[in-house]
């Protein structure tokens, strides 16, 4: 079985079969269920084009019933579609439509609460009328607010007035009447104008851009068809189970298939929509953005321009699929992104040349470094391995015709062989930018460092727990091992780091915890499930099917894998972890499995390494500056309100710019991937800890496995 985090899929017609093809990204396994679902949909009903959203069709109602049956059956929790899911679904649907609470009135939402405990029962009956009742009210409010905004934009604004705007959606309140709504919009427009004027636009230019933005936003919702609306509504229901369970409309599923078939060209970044903004969720190793080195997770993209001097398009409030279309393009062409680093800084323009993701750039690479701790004369050779993903050429491996198929385990083994030949004293395995990949590879690669035994346990929707072992006796490296992680280390990375920690085989350095994604998603093609072929594209259900557990029985879900030694990092403060998502599945345990315990991580030794590192960090000017910037970043991110007084707004901007002049906010987070070892003060401290760890093991005669 493989955990595929951005899978290449093949669709088969065999019911109840699993087909997995892996690359990197989020866990997806293709599952095809048997055709025993009630209320089959006639294939011919899938053909007509979708009209604008006015009311549900018979096909929409039947799809809702199918989803209501599949979710309890397939979801790892085995929970029923109940009143709690109903309440979550309503909140999620309202948040999808109006995340900042600036369109609906409180009276609207009070009326919608009549569905709070009944959405579950209605969906089971195929009744999705609440989706249309709420949506039609929403589009009415959008027209009213846009008309209001156009009136306000014809007026002058007083930027000397002491006023503030609520920027935390959780703290925002719906307006109680039109007067309150108008005042909220006046402040929203003032804030938007300040942002645009800070980007060297005049007040009139800012107003013109906002007029176009609001008009585009209104058109966006008028163009919503029944498929789009059904996807939003049913995803609200499925996401009430967990944030990774979603419904894909026929159009979204077709886009997904195209992406899986083609080697798409672009910048190599995964994007998500949050509160009307386009946010970078991850940067793909080996892609154009990774090589450029500036774009980071949690950055907000506000504009997109083509070529060196094409007009930049404002993408705030633009649908994500339209944003992706603008950014994507042929390799060798230039795209210009207007970016707010971390979502809180002034807008910067990044010119990025589009390119295909190159395997060599995303494969494991190693380098031998001569390192010594300040004040210590004796240098040591330390082997550093940069592993961006757990990859496997499954076609060649499965066919058996090519003995030289690529895999992360094979490549790391070769690197370790080279390290041994060069006489390294210890190894650092860097998983800090590794978002996951093949579960098989996570198991076999862990086996390079442990003799044999359980690496991971997997629990399914029936509660059955299966353990997966490293069955190959012997190791490729038996010396000191350090695993470097961050909040971006997810899925397969957490399995390896967690197993190394459970076996006490090596120490983990990095952020307080890894990402915390301990689940596998499966894609149920509804047309195939019903008809055992693809003649009807009825969309698909992506549902969380399984959950990971470490050898000692703890889940990697939500909590991730803790570091033995924590280093300061901006990544740790970003909202990019599983715990930052709504309704994430809870952490739990299963019984531990017996396994070896190595003597390579004495607690007293780790405590001393931690104290020594903290002392060096406190005395290091670059870490001191990083801690100051982290404090500023957190202070800006945690603000519930922002001043829309121009003088105070500019003062805040200067504070951010002053911090950036010294160094970029996320300097230690990432380096362009043409460098194997990111030579920075952060990594220098990783090497300092590794050096001391090696010497401490030698002093206790523990530098090799017992």
C-alpha positions as CSV (number, residue, x, y, z in Angstrom):
1,X,0.0,0.0,0.0
2,X,1.2,3.5,-0.7
3,X,0.5,6.8,0.8
4,X,0.4,9.2,-2.2
5,X,0.4,12.9,-1.3
6,X,-0.2,14.3,-4.8
7,X,-1.0,11.2,-6.7
8,X,-0.9,10.2,-10.3
9,X,-3.9,8.0,-10.7
10,X,-5.0,5.2,-13.0
11,X,-8.7,4.4,-13.0
12,X,-9.7,0.8,-13.2
13,X,-13.2,-0.7,-13.4
14,X,-12.8,-3.3,-10.7
15,X,-15.1,-2.7,-7.7
16,X,-13.6,-2.6,-4.3
17,X,-10.0,-2.3,-5.6
18,X,-7.3,0.1,-4.6
19,X,-4.9,1.6,-7.2
20,X,-2.1,3.9,-5.9
21,X,0.3,5.9,-8.0
22,X,2.6,8.2,-6.1
23,X,4.4,11.5,-6.4
24,X,4.4,14.1,-3.6
25,X,1.8,16.2,-1.8
26,X,-1.4,15.2,0.0
27,X,-2.4,11.6,0.8
28,X,-4.7,10.2,-1.9
29,X,-5.4,6.5,-2.8
30,X,-7.9,5.6,-5.5
31,X,-10.7,3.4,-4.1
32,X,-13.5,2.1,-6.3
33,X,-16.5,0.9,-4.3
34,X,-19.1,-1.8,-5.3
35,X,-22.2,-0.7,-7.1
36,X,-24.6,-1.4,-4.2
37,X,-25.5,2.3,-3.7
38,X,-29.3,2.9,-3.8
39,X,-30.9,5.5,-6.1
40,X,-28.7,5.0,-9.2
41,X,-28.6,8.0,-11.5
42,X,-29.5,7.5,-15.2
43,X,-26.3,8.1,-17.2
44,X,-28.2,10.3,-19.7
45,X,-29.0,12.8,-16.9
46,X,-25.3,13.8,-16.6
47,X,-25.2,15.2,-20.1
48,X,-27.1,18.6,-20.1
49,X,-25.2,21.8,-19.4
50,X,-25.7,23.4,-16.0
51,X,-28.0,26.4,-15.8
52,X,-27.4,29.2,-13.3
53,X,-28.2,28.1,-9.7
54,X,-31.9,28.5,-9.1
55,X,-33.0,25.1,-7.6
56,X,-31.7,21.6,-7.3
57,X,-32.1,19.1,-10.1
58,X,-33.2,15.4,-9.6
59,X,-29.5,14.4,-10.2
60,X,-28.3,16.8,-7.5
61,X,-30.7,15.3,-5.0
62,X,-29.7,11.8,-5.9
63,X,-26.0,12.7,-5.6
64,X,-26.6,14.1,-2.1
65,X,-28.2,10.8,-1.1
66,X,-25.2,8.9,-2.4
67,X,-22.7,11.1,-0.5
68,X,-24.8,10.7,2.7
69,X,-24.5,6.9,2.3
70,X,-20.8,6.8,1.3
71,X,-19.4,9.1,4.1
72,X,-20.4,6.9,7.1
73,X,-19.4,3.8,5.2
74,X,-15.9,4.9,4.1
75,X,-14.8,7.5,6.6
76,X,-12.2,6.3,9.1
77,X,-14.3,7.5,12.0
78,X,-17.3,5.4,10.9
79,X,-19.5,8.1,12.4
80,X,-23.0,8.8,11.2
81,X,-24.1,11.9,9.4
82,X,-25.6,13.5,12.5
83,X,-26.7,16.8,14.1
84,X,-23.1,17.8,14.9
85,X,-22.1,17.4,11.3
86,X,-25.2,19.3,10.4
87,X,-24.2,22.3,12.5
88,X,-20.7,22.2,11.2
89,X,-21.9,22.0,7.6
90,X,-24.0,25.1,8.1
91,X,-21.1,27.1,9.6
92,X,-18.7,25.9,6.8
93,X,-21.2,26.8,4.1
94,X,-21.7,30.3,5.5
95,X,-18.0,30.7,5.8
96,X,-17.4,29.7,2.2
97,X,-19.8,32.3,1.0
98,X,-19.0,35.1,3.5
99,X,-15.8,34.5,5.4
100,X,-15.4,38.1,6.6
101,X,-19.1,38.4,7.5
102,X,-19.6,41.5,5.4
103,X,-22.5,40.4,3.1
104,X,-25.1,38.7,5.2
105,X,-27.0,40.5,7.9
106,X,-27.4,38.9,11.4
107,X,-31.1,38.5,10.7
108,X,-30.2,36.4,7.6
109,X,-28.0,34.1,9.7
110,X,-30.6,33.8,12.4
111,X,-33.1,32.5,9.8
112,X,-30.6,30.0,8.4
113,X,-30.2,28.6,11.9
114,X,-33.4,26.7,11.3
115,X,-31.3,24.3,9.3
116,X,-28.6,23.8,12.0
117,X,-29.9,20.4,13.2
118,X,-31.7,19.3,10.0
119,X,-29.1,19.4,7.2
120,X,-28.1,15.8,8.0
121,X,-31.7,14.5,7.7
122,X,-32.4,16.6,4.6
123,X,-29.3,15.4,2.7
124,X,-30.2,11.8,3.5
125,X,-33.5,12.4,1.8
126,X,-31.8,14.2,-1.1
127,X,-33.2,17.5,0.0
128,X,-30.6,20.2,-0.6
129,X,-33.0,23.2,-0.8
130,X,-31.1,25.0,2.1
131,X,-28.1,25.3,-0.3
132,X,-30.3,27.4,-2.7
133,X,-32.2,29.3,-0.1
134,X,-28.9,30.5,1.5
135,X,-27.1,31.1,-1.8
136,X,-29.9,33.1,-3.4
137,X,-30.1,35.3,-0.3
138,X,-26.3,35.7,-0.5
139,X,-26.3,36.8,-4.1
140,X,-29.1,39.3,-3.3
141,X,-26.9,40.7,-0.5
142,X,-23.8,40.8,-2.8
143,X,-25.7,42.9,-5.3
144,X,-26.8,45.3,-2.5
145,X,-23.3,45.6,-1.0
146,X,-21.7,46.2,-4.4
147,X,-24.2,48.9,-5.2
148,X,-23.4,50.4,-1.8
149,X,-19.7,50.2,-2.4
150,X,-20.1,52.0,-5.7
151,X,-21.9,54.9,-3.9
152,X,-19.2,55.0,-1.3
153,X,-16.4,55.1,-3.9
154,X,-17.9,58.2,-5.3
155,X,-17.3,60.0,-2.0
156,X,-14.1,61.3,-0.3
157,X,-12.6,59.4,2.7
158,X,-11.1,60.9,5.8
159,X,-7.8,59.1,6.4
160,X,-7.0,61.2,9.5
161,X,-9.9,59.8,11.5
162,X,-9.0,57.4,14.4
163,X,-10.8,54.2,13.2
164,X,-10.0,50.5,13.0
165,X,-11.2,47.5,11.0
166,X,-11.7,43.9,12.2
167,X,-9.4,41.6,10.3
168,X,-9.9,38.3,12.3
169,X,-13.0,36.6,10.8
170,X,-13.6,34.8,14.1
171,X,-13.9,38.1,15.9
172,X,-16.1,39.7,13.2
173,X,-19.8,40.1,13.7
174,X,-22.6,40.3,11.1
175,X,-24.1,43.7,10.7
176,X,-27.5,44.0,12.3
177,X,-29.0,46.4,9.7
178,X,-28.2,48.2,6.5
179,X,-26.7,51.2,8.4
180,X,-24.2,49.0,10.2
181,X,-23.4,47.2,6.9
182,X,-22.8,50.6,5.2
183,X,-20.4,51.6,8.0
184,X,-18.5,48.2,7.8
185,X,-18.2,48.7,4.0
186,X,-16.9,52.3,4.4
187,X,-14.1,51.0,6.6
188,X,-13.4,48.0,4.3
189,X,-13.0,50.4,1.4
190,X,-10.7,52.7,3.4
191,X,-8.5,49.8,4.3
192,X,-8.4,48.5,0.8
193,X,-7.5,51.9,-0.5
194,X,-4.7,52.3,2.0
195,X,-3.3,48.9,0.8
196,X,-3.4,50.0,-2.8
197,X,-2.0,53.5,-2.2
198,X,0.8,51.8,-0.3
199,X,1.5,50.1,-3.6
200,X,2.1,53.6,-5.2
201,X,-1.4,54.1,-6.6
202,X,-3.2,57.4,-6.3
203,X,-6.5,57.6,-4.5
204,X,-8.4,57.7,-7.8
205,X,-6.5,54.8,-9.2
206,X,-7.2,52.8,-6.1
207,X,-10.9,53.6,-6.4
208,X,-11.0,52.5,-10.0
209,X,-9.3,49.2,-9.1
210,X,-11.8,48.6,-6.3
211,X,-14.8,49.3,-8.6
212,X,-13.5,46.7,-11.0
213,X,-12.8,44.2,-8.2
214,X,-16.3,44.5,-6.7
215,X,-18.0,44.3,-10.1
216,X,-15.9,41.2,-10.9
217,X,-16.9,39.7,-7.5
218,X,-20.6,40.2,-8.2
219,X,-20.2,38.6,-11.7
220,X,-18.4,35.6,-10.1
221,X,-21.4,34.6,-8.1
222,X,-23.9,35.3,-10.9
223,X,-21.9,32.8,-13.0
224,X,-22.2,30.1,-10.4
225,X,-23.9,27.0,-11.8
226,X,-25.6,24.1,-10.1
227,X,-22.5,21.9,-10.1
228,X,-20.4,24.6,-8.4
229,X,-23.1,25.2,-5.8
230,X,-23.5,21.4,-5.2
231,X,-19.8,21.1,-4.7
232,X,-19.7,23.9,-2.1
233,X,-22.7,22.5,-0.2
234,X,-21.8,18.9,-0.2
235,X,-18.1,19.7,0.6
236,X,-19.5,21.7,3.6
237,X,-21.2,18.4,4.7
238,X,-18.2,16.2,4.1
239,X,-15.7,18.6,5.7
240,X,-17.8,18.4,8.8
241,X,-16.2,15.0,9.2
242,X,-12.7,16.3,8.6
243,X,-11.1,19.0,6.5
244,X,-9.7,16.6,3.9
245,X,-13.0,15.0,2.9
246,X,-14.6,16.8,0.0
247,X,-16.9,16.4,-2.9
248,X,-15.6,17.1,-6.4
249,X,-18.0,18.2,-9.0
250,X,-17.8,16.7,-12.5
251,X,-15.8,19.8,-13.7
252,X,-13.4,19.6,-10.8
253,X,-12.9,15.9,-11.3
254,X,-12.1,16.3,-14.9
255,X,-9.5,19.0,-14.0
256,X,-8.0,16.6,-11.5
257,X,-7.7,13.9,-14.2
258,X,-6.1,16.3,-16.6
259,X,-3.6,17.3,-13.9
260,X,-2.8,13.7,-13.2
261,X,-2.3,12.9,-16.9
262,X,-0.2,15.8,-17.8
263,X,3.2,17.2,-16.7
264,X,1.8,20.7,-16.2
265,X,4.1,23.7,-16.5
266,X,4.0,26.6,-14.0
267,X,5.7,27.9,-10.9
268,X,5.4,24.7,-8.8
269,X,3.4,25.9,-5.9
270,X,0.2,24.6,-4.2
271,X,-2.4,27.3,-3.6
272,X,-5.5,27.5,-1.4
273,X,-8.2,30.1,-0.9
274,X,-8.6,31.7,2.5
275,X,-11.0,34.6,3.4
276,X,-11.1,35.7,-0.3
277,X,-7.3,35.6,-0.6
278,X,-5.0,33.2,-2.6
279,X,-2.5,31.7,-0.1
280,X,0.5,29.6,-0.8
281,X,0.2,26.3,1.0
282,X,3.4,24.7,-0.2
283,X,6.3,25.2,-2.7
284,X,7.0,22.0,-4.7
285,X,10.7,20.9,-4.6
286,X,12.3,21.3,-7.9
287,X,9.8,23.7,-9.3
288,X,10.3,27.3,-10.6
289,X,9.3,28.9,-7.3
290,X,11.5,26.6,-5.3
291,X,14.5,27.5,-7.5
292,X,13.7,31.2,-7.2
293,X,13.7,30.9,-3.5
294,X,11.4,33.8,-2.5
295,X,7.9,32.4,-2.5
296,X,7.0,30.8,0.9
297,X,4.1,29.0,2.5
298,X,1.6,31.4,4.0
299,X,2.4,34.1,1.5
300,X,-0.6,35.9,0.0
301,X,-0.7,36.5,-3.8
302,X,-2.7,39.6,-4.7
303,X,-1.9,40.2,-8.4
304,X,-0.7,38.3,-11.4
305,X,1.0,39.8,-14.5
306,X,2.2,38.1,-17.7
307,X,5.7,38.7,-19.1
308,X,8.1,41.4,-18.1
309,X,5.7,44.3,-18.3
310,X,2.2,43.0,-19.0
311,X,-0.6,44.5,-16.9
312,X,-1.0,43.0,-13.5
313,X,-4.5,41.6,-12.7
314,X,-6.0,42.1,-9.3
315,X,-6.9,38.6,-8.0
316,X,-8.3,39.4,-4.6
317,X,-11.7,37.7,-4.4
318,X,-11.0,35.8,-7.7
319,X,-12.0,32.1,-7.7
320,X,-8.9,29.9,-7.1
321,X,-9.3,28.0,-10.4
322,X,-9.2,31.3,-12.3
323,X,-6.0,32.3,-10.4
324,X,-4.4,29.0,-11.2
325,X,-5.2,29.5,-14.9
326,X,-3.4,32.9,-14.8
327,X,-0.3,31.6,-13.0
328,X,0.0,28.5,-15.1
329,X,1.8,28.7,-18.5
330,X,4.4,27.4,-20.8
331,X,7.9,26.7,-19.5
332,X,10.3,29.5,-20.2
333,X,7.7,32.3,-20.0
334,X,7.6,34.9,-17.2
335,X,4.9,35.4,-14.6
336,X,4.9,38.3,-12.2
337,X,3.3,37.8,-8.8
338,X,2.3,40.6,-6.4
339,X,3.0,38.9,-3.0
340,X,2.4,39.9,0.6
341,X,5.1,37.9,2.4
342,X,3.5,36.0,5.3
343,X,0.2,37.8,4.5
344,X,1.2,40.8,6.7
345,X,4.0,42.6,4.8
346,X,3.9,45.2,2.0
347,X,3.4,43.9,-1.5
348,X,6.5,42.8,-3.4
349,X,6.7,41.8,-7.0
350,X,8.3,38.4,-7.8
351,X,9.3,37.6,-11.4
352,X,9.4,33.9,-11.9
353,X,10.2,32.0,-15.0
354,X,7.8,29.1,-15.4
355,X,9.3,25.6,-15.7
356,X,8.5,21.9,-15.3
357,X,9.3,20.2,-12.1
358,X,12.5,18.3,-12.6
359,X,13.0,15.0,-11.0
360,X,16.7,15.6,-10.3
361,X,15.8,18.7,-8.4
362,X,13.3,16.9,-6.2
363,X,15.4,13.8,-5.6
364,X,17.6,13.0,-2.7
365,X,21.0,14.7,-2.8
366,X,23.9,14.5,-0.4
367,X,27.0,16.5,0.6
368,X,29.9,15.9,3.0
369,X,30.7,18.9,5.2
370,X,33.7,19.6,7.4
371,X,32.3,21.2,10.5
372,X,33.5,22.3,13.9
373,X,31.8,24.0,16.8
374,X,33.2,27.4,17.7
375,X,36.0,27.1,20.2
376,X,36.6,23.5,19.3
377,X,39.6,22.8,17.0
378,X,38.9,19.3,15.9
379,X,36.6,19.3,12.7
380,X,34.4,16.3,11.9
381,X,33.0,15.1,8.6
382,X,29.2,15.2,8.6
383,X,27.0,13.9,5.8
384,X,24.0,16.0,4.9
385,X,21.1,14.5,2.9
386,X,18.4,16.8,1.4
387,X,15.3,14.7,0.9
388,X,12.3,16.8,-0.5
389,X,9.9,13.8,-1.0
390,X,9.5,10.0,-0.7
391,X,9.3,9.1,-4.4
392,X,9.1,5.8,-6.3
393,X,8.9,5.1,-10.1
394,X,6.0,2.6,-9.6
395,X,5.6,1.6,-13.2
396,X,9.2,0.5,-13.6
397,X,9.3,-1.0,-10.1
398,X,6.1,-3.0,-10.7
399,X,7.0,-4.2,-14.2
400,X,10.4,-5.4,-13.1
401,X,11.9,-4.7,-16.5
402,X,14.2,-1.9,-15.3
403,X,16.6,-2.8,-12.5
404,X,17.6,0.9,-12.2
405,X,14.2,2.3,-11.3
406,X,14.4,5.5,-9.2
407,X,13.3,5.5,-5.6
408,X,14.1,7.6,-2.6
409,X,15.4,4.5,-0.7
410,X,17.7,3.5,-3.5
411,X,19.1,7.0,-3.9
412,X,19.6,7.5,-0.1
413,X,21.3,4.2,0.1
414,X,23.8,5.2,-2.6
415,X,24.4,8.5,-0.7
416,X,25.0,6.6,2.5
417,X,27.4,4.3,0.8
418,X,29.4,7.3,-0.5
419,X,29.3,8.8,3.0
420,X,30.8,5.7,4.5
421,X,33.5,5.6,1.9
422,X,34.4,9.2,2.8
423,X,34.5,8.4,6.5
424,X,31.7,10.7,7.8
425,X,31.2,10.7,11.6
426,X,27.4,11.3,11.5
427,X,24.5,11.9,9.2
428,X,21.8,14.7,9.0
429,X,18.6,13.7,7.1
430,X,16.7,16.9,6.2
431,X,13.0,16.4,6.0
432,X,12.1,20.0,6.8
433,X,10.6,20.7,3.3
434,X,9.3,17.1,2.8
435,X,5.5,17.0,2.4
436,X,5.3,13.2,2.1
437,X,5.0,10.7,-0.7
438,X,5.1,6.9,-0.9
439,X,4.3,5.0,2.3
440,X,6.3,2.1,1.0
441,X,9.3,4.3,0.6
442,X,8.8,5.7,4.1
443,X,9.0,2.2,5.5
444,X,12.0,1.0,3.4
445,X,13.9,4.2,3.9
446,X,13.4,4.0,7.7
447,X,14.9,0.4,7.3
448,X,18.2,1.9,6.2
449,X,18.7,3.0,9.8
450,X,17.0,0.3,11.9
451,X,17.7,-3.5,11.7
452,X,14.1,-4.6,11.4
453,X,10.7,-4.2,13.0
454,X,7.4,-2.2,12.8
455,X,7.6,1.2,11.2
456,X,4.0,2.3,11.0
457,X,0.5,1.1,11.9
458,X,-2.6,1.8,9.8
459,X,-6.2,1.8,11.1
460,X,-9.2,1.6,8.7
461,X,-12.8,2.6,8.9
462,X,-13.7,-0.8,10.6
463,X,-11.2,-0.2,13.3
464,X,-8.8,-2.9,12.0
465,X,-5.1,-2.1,12.7
466,X,-2.4,-3.4,10.4
467,X,1.3,-2.9,11.0
468,X,3.9,-2.5,8.3
469,X,7.4,-3.7,9.1
470,X,10.9,-3.2,7.8
471,X,11.5,-6.8,6.9
472,X,15.0,-6.4,5.6
473,X,17.7,-7.2,8.3
474,X,20.7,-5.0,8.4
475,X,21.2,-1.3,8.0
476,X,22.9,1.1,5.5
477,X,24.0,3.5,8.3
478,X,24.6,2.5,11.9
479,X,26.2,5.7,13.2
480,X,24.9,8.9,14.7
481,X,21.7,10.2,13.0
482,X,19.9,13.5,13.2
483,X,16.5,14.1,11.5
484,X,15.7,17.7,10.7
485,X,12.0,18.5,10.6
486,X,9.6,21.5,10.5
487,X,5.9,22.2,10.5
488,X,6.0,21.5,6.8
489,X,7.2,17.9,7.3
490,X,4.1,15.8,6.7
491,X,2.7,12.4,6.2
492,X,5.5,10.0,5.2
493,X,8.1,12.3,6.7
494,X,6.3,12.1,10.1
495,X,6.3,8.3,9.8
496,X,10.1,8.1,9.4
497,X,10.8,10.8,12.0
498,X,8.4,9.2,14.5
499,X,9.8,5.7,14.0
500,X,13.4,7.0,14.5
501,X,12.2,8.6,17.7
502,X,10.3,5.6,19.0
503,X,13.3,3.3,18.4
504,X,15.6,5.9,20.0
505,X,17.7,5.6,16.9
506,X,18.5,9.3,16.5
507,X,17.5,12.8,17.6
508,X,14.9,15.0,15.9
509,X,15.7,18.8,15.5
510,X,13.5,21.5,14.2
511,X,10.1,23.1,15.0
512,X,8.2,22.0,18.1
513,X,6.1,19.6,16.1
514,X,5.7,18.4,12.5
515,X,2.7,19.1,10.3
516,X,0.4,16.5,12.0
517,X,-1.2,14.9,8.9
518,X,-1.7,11.3,9.9
519,X,-4.5,10.3,7.5
520,X,-4.9,8.8,4.0
521,X,-7.6,10.0,1.6
522,X,-9.3,7.9,-1.0
523,X,-11.0,9.1,-4.2
524,X,-14.3,7.4,-5.0
525,X,-15.4,8.0,-8.6
526,X,-19.2,8.1,-8.3
527,X,-19.8,7.3,-12.0
528,X,-17.5,4.3,-11.8
529,X,-18.9,3.2,-8.5
530,X,-22.5,3.1,-9.9
531,X,-21.9,1.9,-13.5
532,X,-18.4,0.2,-13.4
533,X,-17.3,2.5,-16.2
534,X,-16.6,6.1,-16.9
535,X,-19.6,6.8,-19.2
536,X,-21.0,9.3,-16.7
537,X,-18.9,11.9,-15.0
538,X,-20.8,12.4,-11.8
539,X,-17.9,13.8,-9.8
540,X,-16.1,12.1,-7.0
541,X,-15.9,11.9,-3.2
542,X,-12.5,12.3,-1.6
543,X,-12.8,10.8,1.9
544,X,-10.4,10.1,4.7
545,X,-10.1,6.4,4.8
546,X,-7.2,5.5,7.1
547,X,-5.1,6.8,9.9
548,X,-1.4,6.4,10.7
549,X,0.1,5.3,14.1
550,X,3.7,5.0,15.1
551,X,5.3,1.8,16.5
552,X,4.6,3.0,20.1
553,X,1.0,3.4,19.2
554,X,0.7,7.2,19.1
555,X,-1.0,8.8,16.0
556,X,0.9,11.3,14.0
557,X,-2.5,13.1,13.5
558,X,-2.8,16.6,14.8
559,X,0.2,16.5,17.2
560,X,2.7,15.4,14.6
561,X,6.2,14.3,15.8
562,X,7.8,16.5,18.5
563,X,11.4,17.6,18.2
564,X,14.0,16.6,20.8
565,X,15.7,19.9,20.3
566,X,13.7,23.0,19.1
567,X,15.2,25.8,17.1
568,X,13.5,29.2,16.5
569,X,11.6,29.3,13.3
570,X,8.9,31.4,11.6
571,X,7.4,28.3,10.0
572,X,6.4,27.1,13.5
573,X,4.2,30.3,13.8
574,X,2.5,29.9,10.5
575,X,-1.0,28.6,10.1
576,X,0.1,25.7,7.9
577,X,-0.4,22.7,10.2
578,X,-3.2,20.2,10.6
579,X,-4.2,21.7,13.9
580,X,-4.9,25.0,12.0
581,X,-7.7,23.4,10.0
582,X,-11.3,23.3,11.1
583,X,-12.6,20.0,12.4
584,X,-9.4,18.1,12.1
585,X,-9.6,14.5,13.3
586,X,-8.4,14.1,16.9
587,X,-5.2,12.5,18.1
588,X,-5.5,9.0,19.6
589,X,-3.6,5.9,20.2
590,X,-3.6,2.2,19.4
591,X,-1.7,-0.6,21.3
592,X,2.1,-0.4,20.9
593,X,4.0,-3.0,18.9
594,X,7.2,-4.6,20.3
595,X,10.4,-3.3,18.7
596,X,14.0,-2.8,19.4
597,X,15.3,0.1,21.5
598,X,18.7,1.5,20.7
599,X,20.9,3.3,23.1
600,X,21.7,6.2,20.9
601,X,19.4,8.8,22.6
602,X,20.2,9.0,26.4
603,X,17.9,11.5,28.0
604,X,20.6,13.2,30.0
605,X,22.7,13.6,26.8
606,X,19.8,15.2,24.9
607,X,19.1,17.6,27.8
608,X,22.7,18.8,27.8
609,X,22.6,19.2,24.0
610,X,19.5,21.3,24.3
611,X,21.0,23.5,27.0
612,X,24.2,24.0,24.9
613,X,22.1,24.9,21.8
614,X,19.9,27.4,23.7
615,X,23.1,29.1,25.0
616,X,24.5,29.4,21.5
617,X,21.2,30.7,20.1
618,X,21.0,33.4,22.8
619,X,24.6,34.6,22.0
620,X,24.1,34.5,18.2
621,X,23.2,37.9,16.7
622,X,21.5,36.4,13.7
623,X,19.2,34.3,15.9
624,X,18.6,37.3,18.1
625,X,17.4,39.2,15.0
626,X,15.3,36.2,13.9
627,X,13.6,36.1,17.3
628,X,12.8,39.8,17.0
629,X,11.3,39.2,13.5
630,X,9.4,36.2,14.7
631,X,7.9,38.4,17.5
632,X,6.9,41.1,15.0
633,X,5.4,38.5,12.7
634,X,3.4,36.9,15.5
635,X,2.2,40.3,16.7
636,X,1.0,41.3,13.3
637,X,-0.6,37.9,12.6
638,X,-2.5,37.9,15.9
639,X,-4.0,41.3,15.6
640,X,-7.8,41.2,15.6
641,X,-8.1,44.8,14.4
642,X,-6.0,47.2,12.3
643,X,-5.9,51.0,12.3
644,X,-7.2,52.6,9.1
645,X,-5.7,56.0,10.2
646,X,-3.2,56.7,7.4
647,X,-0.5,57.8,9.7
648,X,-0.8,54.7,11.9
649,X,-1.1,52.5,8.9
650,X,2.2,53.9,7.4
651,X,4.0,53.5,10.8
652,X,3.0,49.9,10.9
653,X,4.3,49.4,7.3
654,X,7.6,51.1,8.2
655,X,8.0,48.7,11.1
656,X,7.6,45.8,8.8
657,X,9.9,47.2,6.2
658,X,12.6,47.9,8.8
659,X,12.5,44.3,9.8
660,X,12.7,43.1,6.2
661,X,15.7,45.4,5.4
662,X,17.8,43.5,7.9
663,X,16.7,40.2,6.5
664,X,13.7,38.5,4.9
665,X,11.1,37.1,7.4
666,X,11.7,33.5,6.5
667,X,15.4,33.5,5.7
668,X,16.0,30.2,7.4
669,X,13.0,28.5,5.9
670,X,14.2,27.6,2.4
671,X,17.0,28.0,0.0
672,X,16.9,27.7,-3.8
673,X,17.2,24.0,-4.7
674,X,20.4,24.4,-6.8
675,X,22.1,24.3,-3.4
676,X,22.2,21.0,-1.6
677,X,23.1,22.4,1.8
678,X,21.5,25.7,2.8
679,X,24.5,27.5,4.3
680,X,22.8,29.7,6.9
681,X,23.1,30.4,10.6
682,X,20.1,28.1,11.2
683,X,21.7,25.1,9.5
684,X,25.0,26.0,11.1
685,X,23.4,25.4,14.5
686,X,21.9,22.1,13.3
687,X,25.5,21.1,12.5
688,X,26.7,22.3,15.9
689,X,24.1,20.1,17.6
690,X,25.1,17.2,15.4
691,X,28.8,17.7,16.1
692,X,28.2,17.7,19.9
693,X,25.9,14.7,19.6
694,X,28.6,12.7,17.8
695,X,31.2,13.6,20.4
696,X,28.9,12.8,23.3
697,X,28.1,9.4,21.8
698,X,31.8,8.7,21.3
699,X,32.5,9.7,24.9
700,X,30.0,7.1,26.1
701,X,31.2,4.6,23.5
702,X,27.8,4.6,21.8
703,X,28.7,5.9,18.4
704,X,27.5,2.7,16.7
705,X,24.4,0.5,17.1
706,X,24.6,-2.2,19.8
